[in-house]
Amino acid sequence: FGSVAYSRGTDERTGEPLPLIAPLKGVLGARYERPRWWGELSTRMMSRNDRVAPGYEETPGFTVYDIRGGYNFALGLSLQAAVENLSDKAYHEPFNIRLEPGRSLRVSVGYRF
């Protein structure tokens, strides 16, 4: 699976870039499914944001990797686990100076009825 998104905006009066337009972003991954379980490896890539409006800061690009899996038990019960930011990369999203969490483990239990 995959997706790519890109937007570009310019103030026609001043010629300056419009504020809060995210840079080129892409997601690429592979998923394997069986009737009761599944596994997935994905990557999210964001290019350097160097076309910014006055008053905003440039942000470096980044790539992060995630691995996820799940198992579906009988009667609608499921268990999912994910290791996000597998390489423990220090990064922040454009227009946000707060660093995102490093490597993290997430486990969830679900029930469908």
C-alpha positions in Angstrom: 0.0 0.0 0.0 1.1 3.6 -0.4 0.1 7.2 -0.8 1.7 10.5 -1.8 0.5 14.0 -1.0 1.8 17.3 -2.2 0.4 20.9 -2.1 1.8 24.2 -3.0 0.4 27.6 -2.4 1.6 31.1 -3.1 0.1 34.5 -2.1 -0.5 36.1 -5.5 -0.2 39.6 -4.0 3.2 39.2 -2.4 4.7 36.1 -4.1 5.4 34.6 -0.7 4.5 31.0 0.2 1.1 30.5 1.9 1.4 29.5 5.6 0.8 26.0 6.9 1.1 24.1 3.7 2.8 20.8 4.4 5.7 19.5 2.3 5.7 16.4 0.1 4.6 13.4 2.2 4.5 9.7 1.4 3.5 6.4 3.0 4.7 3.0 1.8 4.1 -0.4 3.3 3.4 -4.0 3.0 0.7 -6.1 4.8 0.3 -9.8 5.0 -3.1 -11.2 6.1 -4.4 -14.7 7.0 -7.9 -15.5 8.2 -7.0 -15.0 11.9 -3.9 -12.8 12.0 -2.1 -10.1 10.1 1.3 -8.3 10.0 2.4 -5.0 8.5 5.6 -3.0 7.9 5.3 0.6 6.9 7.3 3.8 6.4 6.3 7.4 6.5 8.4 9.9 4.7 8.2 13.7 4.9 10.5 16.0 2.8 12.3 19.0 4.1 10.0 22.0 4.5 12.1 24.8 3.2 9.3 26.8 1.4 7.7 28.5 4.3 5.9 31.8 4.8 7.5 34.6 6.7 7.4 34.0 10.5 7.6 30.2 10.1 10.6 28.0 10.5 12.0 25.5 8.1 11.8 21.8 9.2 14.1 19.0 8.2 12.7 15.9 6.4 12.4 12.6 8.1 11.5 8.9 7.6 10.1 6.7 10.3 9.3 3.0 10.3 6.5 1.1 12.0 5.7 -2.6 12.5 2.2 -3.8 13.4 0.4 -7.1 13.9 -2.8 -8.5 15.1 -4.7 -11.6 16.0 -8.5 -12.2 15.8 -9.8 -14.5 18.5 -13.2 -16.2 18.4 -16.4 -14.3 19.3 -15.1 -10.9 18.0 -12.2 -10.4 20.4 -8.9 -9.1 18.8 -5.4 -8.2 20.0 -3.2 -5.7 18.1 0.4 -4.6 18.8 2.6 -2.1 17.2 6.2 -0.8 17.5 6.1 2.7 16.2 9.2 4.7 15.2 11.2 1.5 15.1 14.5 3.2 14.5 14.0 5.6 17.4 14.4 8.7 15.2 14.2 12.2 16.7 11.9 14.2 14.5 9.1 16.7 14.6 6.3 17.4 12.2 6.2 20.6 10.1 4.9 23.7 12.0 5.4 21.9 15.3 8.6 22.4 17.4 7.8 19.6 19.9 9.7 16.4 19.2 7.5 13.3 18.5 7.9 10.3 20.9 10.8 8.0 20.2 10.3 4.3 19.8 7.1 3.2 21.4 5.1 0.0 21.9 1.3 0.1 21.7 -1.0 -2.8 22.5 -4.7 -2.7 22.2 -7.6 -5.1 22.7 -10.8 -4.8 20.6 -14.2 -6.4 20.6 -16.7 -6.4 17.7 -20.3 -7.2 18.2 
